[in-house]
Amino acid sequence: MATTQTTLTEAQSFPMTELKLDRPASGSKDAEAQPVSADEAPAGETNVVRSEPATPMLKLIVAGYSFFCAGVNDGTLGPLIPYIIRSFGIGTGEIAIIYGTTFVGWLLAAITNPILTAHLTLGQLLGIGAALQLLAHCLRPWSPLALFCITFFFQSLGMAYQDSHSNTFVSGLKNVPHRWLSFIHACYALGCFIGPLIATAIATNTNATDGWKRVYFVLIGICVLNMAGVMVAFRDTLWSRLHQPNDTTTGNNSNPSKHRNRAAMVGMARLMKSKPLWLLSLFYFFSLGAGFTAGGWVVEFLTTVRGGDLAATGYVPTGFYGGMLAGRMLLAEPTFRYGEQRMLLVYSALCVALQLVFWLQPNIVGSAVALSFIGFFTGPFFATGMSVASKLFAREDQTAALGFIFVLAQAGGALFPSITGIIATNAGVAVLQPIVLVLFVAAGISWWLVPKIPQRSE
């Protein structure tokens, strides 16, 4: 899958940015760092790009808010699972369908994104993603079970388009991108932190069987702001047409769309042969699978296996996501300073140890504390991994590589909770603990195998 990029060089292979200048790629610089004035353009040139400032604050805020929306969506599901089971009269196997449709949405995004990014601008891609998420939340309060499950397909597809492109847009900044990556992913953790608070507070204060669905009215309002933010911050590319210099210079102007599609597919096929791409993807696939499985099923586990009170244990995911938020805010700089690859190995080992504590001791409070620390040490995983990935791939490949990694990561976050639900149908929710432990071990091994960052200058 491909995501947004901001250099002229990348436009030759993955045309997914904003308006480009008709000038040689060899002399190009990053748009955020190298403003281009009208005086520099050749005579008669009308497609002059208005460069971004080094730190485009409004776009960064909107990118962070899109991750916040995704976090609220993900954070509300876990506490609502017991209510969904009771309201629809279903079991854990049917809950697995929700995660399954989410996985299908991410999978479809991985397939379609290279094609869409060859034809649409950044603003248009973000707008489509925001609109799909808003549609999903508008349908949920009125949905029967079948349609309710399908809404998670729309939600994940919209998240894939918006968040993956926002992620690569931020990673392409020249001004301390690792800090801005930490910012947008901290926004996701903040949404995950607030989500369980909203869900539990509303669901426990209603006597109606379907009262928990009122949670989605709050999410509708959040997604309306998300849509408005995209329309304002990215209006420079929302209504524009993607400009393709190659269409008029390479002899392919007779069928430019076909040429773009072929170029995107050829580039993606080349990336599929990259060992770092698959190792990083597996790291995210397993680590997000562990986090989503733990955060999604912990309430059902504590009430069913440990005998906890539903009204109280509904807040336990807040501790997990609160730890994640703290980790993304506090560990970003130490991780960058002492070595990103080394520190993530340390964090992975700590997560394995804490997961054993969560599993082997029966106290609910102790389990909640251990889970919170797991969230804390997994906090830097996503932003740090994306930072390492941006250094392992050539500049012209980063767009497709980061997008593919991002989508496969989220697919793992949907697939493993689904598998857990299917297994729990016969074996019980106690299977949560060994599954999460194995996923953390697999993530640590995958990260250990990632090649060292090469020293290169661009």
C-alpha positions as CSV (number, residue, x, y, z in Angstrom):
1,M,0.0,0.0,0.0
2,A,1.2,3.5,-0.6
3,T,0.8,6.7,1.4
4,T,1.4,10.4,1.0
5,Q,4.8,11.8,0.3
6,T,6.1,15.3,-0.2
7,T,9.1,15.1,-2.6
8,L,9.3,15.6,-6.3
9,T,11.4,12.5,-6.7
10,E,8.8,10.2,-5.3
11,A,6.1,11.6,-7.6
12,Q,7.8,9.9,-10.5
13,S,7.0,6.4,-9.1
14,F,4.2,7.0,-6.6
15,P,2.2,10.1,-7.5
16,M,0.5,10.8,-4.3
17,T,1.3,14.3,-3.2
18,E,0.1,17.7,-3.8
19,L,0.6,19.7,-6.9
20,K,4.0,19.3,-8.5
21,L,6.3,21.5,-10.5
22,D,7.3,20.5,-14.0
23,R,11.0,20.5,-13.2
24,P,13.7,17.8,-13.1
25,A,13.5,15.4,-10.2
26,S,17.3,15.5,-9.8
27,G,17.2,19.1,-8.5
28,S,14.3,18.7,-6.2
29,K,14.2,19.1,-2.5
30,D,11.6,18.3,0.1
31,A,8.7,20.7,-0.1
32,E,8.5,21.4,3.6
33,A,12.2,22.3,3.8
34,Q,12.8,24.0,0.5
35,P,10.2,26.6,-0.5
36,V,10.1,27.4,-4.2
37,S,9.4,30.9,-5.3
38,A,7.7,31.9,-8.5
39,D,10.8,33.7,-9.6
40,E,12.7,30.3,-9.7
41,A,10.1,28.7,-12.1
42,P,10.7,28.6,-15.8
43,A,9.0,31.2,-17.9
44,G,5.4,30.4,-18.6
45,E,5.2,27.8,-15.8
46,T,1.8,28.1,-14.2
47,N,1.8,25.0,-11.8
48,V,3.8,26.6,-9.1
49,V,3.5,24.7,-5.8
50,R,3.1,26.7,-2.6
51,S,5.5,24.9,-0.2
52,E,4.6,24.0,3.3
53,P,6.4,25.7,6.2
54,A,8.9,23.5,8.0
55,T,6.3,22.8,10.6
56,P,2.7,23.0,9.2
57,M,1.0,23.2,12.5
58,L,-2.6,23.2,11.3
59,K,-2.1,20.0,9.3
60,L,-0.2,18.4,12.2
61,I,-3.1,19.1,14.5
62,V,-5.6,17.7,12.1
63,A,-3.4,14.6,11.5
64,G,-3.2,14.1,15.3
65,Y,-6.9,14.5,15.7
66,S,-7.5,11.8,13.0
67,F,-5.5,9.5,15.2
68,F,-7.5,10.6,18.2
69,C,-10.7,9.6,16.5
70,A,-9.2,6.2,15.7
71,G,-8.2,5.8,19.3
72,V,-11.7,6.6,20.6
73,N,-13.2,4.1,18.3
74,D,-10.7,1.3,19.3
75,G,-10.9,2.2,23.0
76,T,-14.7,2.0,23.2
77,L,-15.0,-1.5,21.8
78,G,-13.4,-3.5,24.6
79,P,-15.6,-2.2,27.4
80,L,-18.7,-2.6,25.2
81,I,-18.2,-6.3,24.4
82,P,-20.1,-7.6,27.4
83,Y,-23.0,-5.3,26.6
84,I,-22.9,-6.3,22.9
85,I,-23.0,-10.0,23.9
86,R,-26.0,-9.4,26.1
87,S,-27.9,-7.0,23.9
88,F,-27.7,-9.2,20.7
89,G,-27.8,-12.5,22.6
90,I,-24.6,-13.8,21.0
91,G,-21.3,-15.4,22.1
92,T,-17.6,-14.7,21.7
93,G,-17.6,-16.3,18.3
94,E,-20.0,-13.7,16.9
95,I,-17.8,-11.0,18.5
96,A,-15.0,-12.4,16.4
97,I,-17.0,-11.4,13.3
98,I,-16.6,-7.7,14.3
99,Y,-12.8,-8.1,14.4
100,G,-13.0,-10.1,11.2
101,T,-14.8,-7.4,9.2
102,T,-12.3,-4.9,10.6
103,F,-9.5,-7.1,9.2
104,V,-11.2,-7.2,5.8
105,G,-11.3,-3.4,5.7
106,W,-7.6,-3.1,6.4
107,L,-6.9,-5.8,3.8
108,L,-8.9,-4.1,1.1
109,A,-7.1,-0.8,1.9
110,A,-3.8,-2.6,1.4
111,I,-4.9,-3.7,-2.1
112,T,-6.6,-0.5,-3.2
113,N,-4.4,2.2,-1.7
114,P,-1.6,2.0,-4.4
115,I,-4.2,2.6,-7.1
116,L,-6.0,5.4,-5.2
117,T,-2.8,7.2,-4.4
118,A,-1.9,7.2,-8.1
119,H,-5.0,9.2,-8.9
120,L,-6.0,11.2,-5.8
121,T,-4.3,14.0,-3.9
122,L,-3.5,14.0,-0.2
123,G,-6.6,16.0,0.8
124,Q,-8.9,13.8,-1.2
125,L,-7.5,10.6,0.3
126,L,-7.9,12.0,3.8
127,G,-11.4,13.3,3.0
128,I,-12.5,9.8,1.8
129,G,-11.1,8.3,5.0
130,A,-12.9,10.7,7.3
131,A,-16.2,10.3,5.4
132,L,-16.1,6.5,5.7
133,Q,-15.5,6.7,9.5
134,L,-18.4,9.2,9.9
135,L,-20.7,6.9,7.9
136,A,-19.8,3.9,10.1
137,H,-20.7,5.8,13.3
138,C,-23.9,7.2,11.9
139,L,-25.1,3.7,11.1
140,R,-24.2,2.0,14.5
141,P,-26.9,3.4,16.8
142,W,-29.7,2.0,14.6
143,S,-28.1,-1.2,13.3
144,P,-29.1,-4.8,13.7
145,L,-26.2,-7.2,14.4
146,A,-25.4,-7.8,10.7
147,L,-25.2,-4.2,9.8
148,F,-23.4,-3.4,13.1
149,C,-20.6,-5.8,12.1
150,I,-20.4,-4.3,8.6
151,T,-19.9,-0.8,10.0
152,F,-16.5,-1.9,11.3
153,F,-15.5,-2.7,7.8
154,F,-16.3,0.9,6.8
155,Q,-14.6,2.2,9.9
156,S,-11.3,0.3,9.3
157,L,-11.3,1.2,5.6
158,G,-11.6,4.9,6.5
159,M,-9.0,4.7,9.2
160,A,-6.6,2.9,6.7
161,Y,-6.9,5.7,4.2
162,Q,-6.8,8.6,6.6
163,D,-4.3,7.5,9.2
164,S,-1.8,5.8,7.0
165,H,-1.5,8.9,4.8
166,S,-1.4,11.2,7.8
167,N,1.3,9.0,9.2
168,T,3.5,9.2,6.1
169,F,2.8,12.9,5.7
170,V,4.3,13.5,9.2
171,S,7.2,11.1,8.7
172,G,8.2,13.1,5.7
173,L,8.7,16.4,7.6
174,K,12.3,17.7,8.0
175,N,11.7,19.3,11.3
176,V,12.2,16.6,14.0
177,P,9.8,14.1,12.5
178,H,10.3,11.6,15.3
179,R,8.8,14.1,17.8
180,W,5.8,14.8,15.5
181,L,5.3,11.1,15.0
182,S,5.3,10.7,18.7
183,F,2.7,13.5,18.9
184,I,0.2,12.0,16.5
185,H,0.5,8.5,18.0
186,A,0.2,10.0,21.5
187,C,-3.1,11.4,20.2
188,Y,-4.2,7.9,19.3
189,A,-3.3,6.7,22.8
190,L,-5.3,9.7,24.2
191,G,-8.3,8.6,22.2
192,C,-7.9,5.0,23.5
193,F,-7.6,6.4,27.1
194,I,-10.8,8.5,26.8
195,G,-12.8,5.8,24.8
196,P,-13.3,3.4,27.8
197,L,-14.3,6.3,30.0
198,I,-17.0,7.4,27.6
199,A,-18.2,3.8,26.9
200,T,-18.3,2.7,30.5
201,A,-19.9,5.9,31.8
202,I,-22.7,5.8,29.3
203,A,-23.3,2.0,29.3
204,T,-23.5,1.7,33.1
205,N,-25.9,4.6,33.5
206,T,-28.8,3.3,31.4
207,N,-31.3,0.6,32.1
208,A,-32.3,0.1,28.4
209,T,-31.0,-3.0,26.7
210,D,-29.6,-1.0,23.8
211,G,-28.5,2.0,25.9
212,W,-24.9,1.3,25.2
213,K,-25.5,2.4,21.6
214,R,-25.7,6.0,22.8
215,V,-21.9,5.9,23.0
216,Y,-21.9,6.3,19.2
217,F,-23.7,9.6,19.3
218,V,-20.6,11.0,21.0
219,L,-18.4,9.4,18.3
220,I,-20.5,10.9,15.6
221,G,-19.7,14.4,16.9
222,I,-16.0,13.6,17.1
223,C,-16.0,12.4,13.5
224,V,-17.9,15.5,12.3
225,L,-15.0,17.6,13.7
226,N,-12.6,15.2,12.0
227,M,-14.2,15.8,8.6
228,A,-14.3,19.5,9.1
229,G,-10.6,19.6,10.1
230,V,-9.6,17.8,6.9
231,M,-11.7,20.2,4.8
232,V,-10.0,23.2,6.4
233,A,-6.4,22.1,6.9
234,F,-6.0,20.2,3.6
235,R,-8.2,22.4,1.4
236,D,-5.2,23.2,-0.8
237,T,-5.4,19.7,-2.2
238,L,-8.9,18.7,-1.4
239,W,-10.4,20.0,-4.6
240,S,-7.4,20.1,-6.9
241,R,-6.5,17.6,-9.6
242,L,-3.4,15.4,-9.2
243,H,-0.8,16.8,-11.6
244,Q,1.4,14.3,-13.4
245,P,4.4,15.7,-15.3
246,N,5.2,12.2,-16.6
247,D,1.9,12.0,-18.4
248,T,3.0,14.6,-20.9
249,T,6.7,13.8,-21.1
250,T,6.9,10.0,-21.3
251,G,4.6,9.3,-24.2
252,N,1.9,7.8,-22.0
253,N,-0.6,10.6,-22.3
254,S,-2.8,8.4,-24.5
255,N,-3.7,6.4,-21.4
256,P,-2.2,8.1,-18.3
257,S,-4.5,6.3,-15.8
258,K,-3.3,2.9,-17.0
259,H,0.3,4.1,-16.8
260,R,-0.1,5.3,-13.2
261,N,-1.7,2.0,-12.1
262,R,1.1,0.0,-13.7
263,A,3.8,2.2,-12.1
264,A,2.2,1.8,-8.7
265,M,1.9,-2.0,-9.0
266,V,5.4,-2.4,-10.3
267,G,6.9,-0.4,-7.5
268,M,4.9,-2.3,-4.9
269,A,6.0,-5.7,-6.4
270,R,9.6,-4.6,-6.1
271,L,9.1,-3.7,-2.5
272,M,7.6,-7.1,-1.7
273,K,11.0,-8.6,-2.1
274,S,12.5,-6.4,0.7
275,K,13.5,-8.3,3.8
276,P,13.2,-5.3,6.1
277,L,9.7,-4.6,4.9
278,W,8.5,-8.0,6.0
279,L,10.4,-8.0,9.3
280,L,9.0,-4.6,10.3
281,S,5.6,-5.6,9.1
282,L,5.7,-8.8,11.2
283,F,6.9,-6.8,14.3
284,Y,3.9,-4.5,14.0
285,F,1.6,-7.3,13.0
286,F,2.4,-9.2,16.3
287,S,2.8,-6.2,18.6
288,L,-0.5,-4.5,17.6
289,G,-2.1,-7.9,17.7
290,A,-1.0,-8.3,21.3
291,G,-2.1,-4.8,22.3
292,F,-5.5,-5.0,20.7
293,T,-6.2,-8.5,22.0
294,A,-5.3,-7.5,25.5
295,G,-7.2,-4.2,25.4
296,G,-10.2,-5.7,23.6
297,W,-10.8,-8.8,25.7
298,V,-9.5,-7.8,29.1
299,V,-12.9,-6.7,30.5
300,E,-14.5,-10.0,29.5
301,F,-11.6,-11.9,30.9
302,L,-11.7,-10.1,34.3
303,T,-15.4,-10.5,34.7
304,T,-15.6,-14.1,33.4
305,V,-12.4,-15.7,34.6
306,R,-11.4,-13.5,37.6
307,G,-15.0,-12.8,38.8
308,G,-14.7,-9.0,38.6
309,D,-17.6,-6.5,38.7
310,L,-18.5,-5.3,35.2
311,A,-19.1,-1.7,36.2
312,A,-15.6,-1.6,37.8
313,T,-13.5,-3.7,35.4
314,G,-14.9,-1.6,32.5
315,Y,-12.4,1.0,33.4
316,V,-9.4,-1.3,33.3
317,P,-8.6,-0.6,29.6
318,T,-8.3,3.0,30.6
319,G,-5.2,2.1,32.6
320,F,-3.8,0.2,29.7
321,Y,-4.3,3.0,27.2
322,G,-3.3,5.6,29.9
323,G,0.0,3.8,30.2
324,M,0.3,3.8,26.4
325,L,-0.3,7.6,26.4
326,A,2.3,8.1,29.1
327,G,4.8,5.9,27.2
328,R,4.4,7.8,24.0
329,M,4.9,11.1,25.7
330,L,7.7,10.2,28.1
331,L,9.7,7.6,26.3
332,A,10.1,9.2,22.9
333,E,13.2,11.2,23.6
334,P,15.0,8.5,25.8
335,T,14.3,6.0,23.1
336,F,15.7,8.2,20.4
337,R,18.7,9.2,22.5
338,Y,19.8,5.8,23.6
339,G,19.2,3.9,20.3
340,E,15.8,3.1,18.9
341,Q,16.5,-0.4,17.9
342,R,18.2,-1.3,21.2
343,M,15.5,0.3,23.4
344,L,12.6,-1.4,21.6
345,L,14.3,-4.8,22.4
346,V,14.4,-3.8,26.1
347,Y,10.7,-2.7,26.0
348,S,9.7,-6.0,24.3
349,A,11.5,-8.0,27.1
350,L,9.7,-6.0,29.8
351,C,6.3,-6.5,28.1
352,V,6.9,-10.3,28.1
353,A,7.8,-10.2,31.8
354,L,4.8,-8.1,32.7
355,Q,2.5,-10.3,30.7
356,L,3.6,-13.3,32.8
357,V,2.8,-11.3,35.9
358,F,-0.7,-10.5,34.5
359,W,-1.2,-14.2,33.7
360,L,0.2,-15.9,36.8
361,Q,-1.1,-13.9,39.7
362,P,-4.9,-13.9,40.3
363,N,-5.4,-10.5,41.9
364,I,-7.5,-8.1,39.7
365,V,-5.8,-5.0,41.0
366,G,-2.4,-6.6,40.3
367,S,-3.5,-7.6,36.8
368,A,-4.7,-4.0,36.1
369,V,-1.4,-2.6,37.2
370,A,0.6,-5.0,35.1
371,L,-1.6,-4.2,32.1
372,S,-1.0,-0.5,32.6
373,F,2.8,-1.0,32.6
374,I,2.5,-3.1,29.5
375,G,0.7,-0.2,27.8
376,F,3.5,2.1,29.0
377,F,6.3,0.1,27.5
378,T,4.4,-0.5,24.2
379,G,3.8,3.2,23.9
380,P,6.9,4.0,21.8
381,F,6.6,1.0,19.6
382,F,4.6,2.5,16.7
383,A,6.3,5.9,16.3
384,T,9.8,4.5,16.8
385,G,9.2,1.7,14.4
386,M,8.0,4.1,11.7
387,S,11.1,6.3,12.4
388,V,13.4,3.3,11.9
389,A,11.5,2.3,8.8
390,S,11.9,5.7,7.2
391,K,15.7,5.3,7.6
392,L,15.8,1.7,6.2
393,F,14.1,2.5,2.9
394,A,15.2,4.8,0.1
395,R,13.4,8.0,-0.1
396,E,11.5,7.0,-3.3
397,D,10.3,3.8,-1.6
398,Q,9.2,5.2,1.8
399,T,5.7,6.1,0.7
400,A,4.7,2.6,-0.3
401,A,6.8,0.9,2.4
402,L,5.4,2.9,5.3
403,G,1.9,2.6,4.1
404,F,2.2,-1.2,3.7
405,I,3.7,-1.6,7.1
406,F,1.0,0.6,8.7
407,V,-1.9,-1.3,7.1
408,L,-0.5,-4.8,7.9
409,A,0.0,-3.7,11.5
410,Q,-3.6,-2.7,11.9
411,A,-4.6,-5.9,10.2
412,G,-2.8,-7.8,13.0
413,G,-4.7,-5.7,15.5
414,A,-7.9,-6.9,14.0
415,L,-7.0,-10.5,13.2
416,F,-5.7,-11.7,16.5
417,P,-8.6,-10.5,18.6
418,S,-10.9,-12.3,16.1
419,I,-8.9,-15.5,16.5
420,T,-9.0,-15.1,20.3
421,G,-12.8,-14.8,20.2
422,I,-13.1,-18.0,18.0
423,I,-10.9,-20.0,20.3
424,A,-12.7,-18.7,23.4
425,T,-16.0,-20.1,22.1
426,N,-14.8,-23.6,23.1
427,A,-11.8,-23.0,25.4
428,G,-13.1,-19.9,27.3
429,V,-11.7,-16.4,27.5
430,A,-8.7,-17.7,29.6
431,V,-6.9,-18.3,26.3
432,L,-6.3,-14.6,26.2
433,Q,-3.2,-14.8,28.4
434,P,-1.1,-17.3,26.4
435,I,-2.1,-15.8,23.1
436,V,-0.9,-12.3,24.2
437,L,2.3,-13.7,25.6
438,V,3.2,-15.6,22.4
439,L,2.4,-12.4,20.3
440,F,4.8,-10.3,22.4
441,V,7.6,-12.9,22.1
442,A,7.0,-13.1,18.3
443,A,7.1,-9.3,18.1
444,G,10.4,-9.1,20.0
445,I,12.0,-11.8,17.8
446,S,10.9,-9.9,14.6
447,W,12.3,-6.7,15.9
448,W,15.6,-8.4,16.8
449,L,16.0,-9.5,13.2
450,V,15.4,-6.1,11.7
451,P,18.6,-4.9,10.0
452,K,20.6,-2.1,11.6
453,I,20.0,1.4,10.3
454,P,22.5,2.2,7.6
455,Q,24.4,5.5,7.6
456,R,23.2,7.5,4.6
457,S,22.8,11.1,3.6
458,E,20.1,12.5,1.3
